[in-house]
């Protein structure tokens, strides 16, 4: 069994086992720097380092929709000194779509939920639509013309977007990346039409005007983007 990701429950562990940790702890992030999981892992690692008086070192190992970094932890020594900043894609989605080099329920031991983040549908500011319904109409009128990015085949963002496409009855070509950062960059420079990515990764670009958004994935508006409606409302997809 391996450790997945640490949060405040490590404080309770430290109280009951004063010898842990007695050296540096590696936190593997299976995504590139700047992705939502990476941001959350760095915040947690910093707090744990202060609380437990040992280094918690972030190591980014992106690729294969998060499977490469996850496999690294699955094959590490089960001693608590290699943690995985896990996300839903490589652990709960990908194993149902393809064979993975690890078995989530057998190879990992969950420690704590770190965070939950909403997603946002974003496009380049020049895209010829002013709201989600106009966006859907434009894509629907041009099946196969447009593209969407994701942080990897089988990643959460990929399935979020495929679900949206299916419910909206639109067709676009999927372009997978090793993480969200490069995909978002290509949306901002016009090479990719749209993506549905975490608010953590997109909010800054939306506020700066480098991206335009048509809605968020949550049932209610999110505090990070209070002026952006839920896609269920703005796109007329109440089940999304």
Steps between C-alpha positions, in 0.01 A plus 500: 500500500616855423405843627299718262501856629544667836302773666439596861447142610878466489502716811305233684739236366797698624348521846465122523830414330757758600773339290318578173621676301869496591620596151381672183169388348451501122162612365453383141267713288401314180443829316716794388560804723210744510220246472233496772636183663849649501379823661312313773794266564742790544272672751459179699872414482594843633264466797615145576863605487435764766281274715724190488840671476615291203527587128206402278648514151279532192600291198301550179474187283242577228392286209246239389210680667663477842587131473879547495518680834242269653697194392815646656331513839334160458844344451672694781578362844182497714662695782309830487791695354363510144155655478275551201307821447220308339215622284188326377619447142782246541342324799124485443452565127794365301495145647147462360607612153830321452749274674720688746831385655342520847180399677365797696326300774794264554804718436404815691375587847297824518599748769282807453296701253695817423270708282214504253506749216238608245571516127435776246432496126748740340580625149720761337345847544452529122273195476175609327261441789389705800350225712481122534196459276665696218817296552306174462321632192830593333665164572186311396485688170858395421545136610864395506633849427595590856735342755509460876793424727528296818771414751516148357283220365286370783575797724217669687506801266472268200188330633347828616534633146381181331195498726426862411545427129268202520229683692524804271510272193811662355805350329859619533843340475676407824864609542651349818798656681722389790328755723271800495763776474605443137143431393384828652791680336388369162142612567635846585709518183215374283637158403230317700137611501387417852545294811328430830766533768522571871411842630831492688684486167272733300377773736811719471490488120127574498543802726791629292295475180718234338213250511124533469273272700140393446433318825622281786433133565347539846130525581557845653735787423847473645660763724804519270280606205182642655379659174518174303181289491490118521505327162183319601332842487693687230515210253148376568632162621334451841652154551860616444 
